[in-house]
């Protein structure tokens, strides 16, 4: 079952980036929570934090940040917790993960259909 | 506008896409599940407004024991990679499409990654039908609504009813043909899924 270690990434880098922490509050961010900067990068700020603030001048999903920064999603969540705690970002959470119903509301699905048909 | 050129030197890693509108505030998920090489990324690319991106999630051994792992005890880390793209639906909503491997270890991460997913597409390669059994079983286990799409390039060997039987797929799960290389065909797969979800959702709304 456990076939691969995370050997594609340098563990030292992951340790440094997160300041040695291994877990973010898992519930704080969904894969598609949209992040928006509330401030500009400040001098002396950790480079990953600064990069996130620059990227999120328009909304960017957590998973896109992970892909662009080439970091695992869980590491990006830890970085985002820091920025959220200090008020430097705002998080727009997906409505679907808040509701926790097995099926989305028909009204939402109707809007999805309209959007898809325009493709 | 005029401040833009001075920012170039401090830009973040290059973003391979059009930025989302600043008004977008709700993101939705659809997952395309299928075996290696079945055409998940091809389908994502066919409809996505950005070049498909790839990322990974890791999980340490502490979270693994919740399912049957055959007596793994030591602390281990496992990594699952997945692709994704996106479609802006309107000024407020964006849909993320994930191409996810159907292999066993992936399902340990389902709840963490794909809680709140609208629904799933199981993409089937008819030469490897058995690959899809596990995915269908797991989606049912997670209570995730889905449709099945046969990625069909060329003359099909079997009819759809034959495939439905081979997959032991119940009649209320839509089964369609598609060509993941083509935008119109991939789009119609997504529409078929959302139509299915809509039917399920309205049936629930009107049931006592």
Interface residues (C-beta under 8 A of the other chain):
Chain A: X1 X2 X3 X4 X5 X6 X8 X22 X26 X30 X31 X32 X33 X34 X36 X41 X50 X51 X52 X54 X55 X58 X59 X60 X61 X63 X64 X66 X67 X68 X69 X70 X72 X73 X74 X92 X94 X95 X96 X97 X99 X100 X102 X103 X104 X105 X106 X108 X109 X110 X111 X112 X113 X114 X115 X116 X117 X119
Chain B: X10 X11 X12 X13 X15 X19 X20 X21 X22 X24 X25 X26 X27 X28 X29 X47 X53 X54 X55 X56 X57 X58 X60 X61 X64 X69 X70 X72 X76 X77 X78 X79 X84 X86 X87 X88 X89 X90 X93 X94 X95 X96 X104 X105 X112 X113 X114 X115 X116 X117 X118 X143 X145 X183 X187 X190 X191 X194 X195 X197 X198 X200 X201 X202 X204 X205
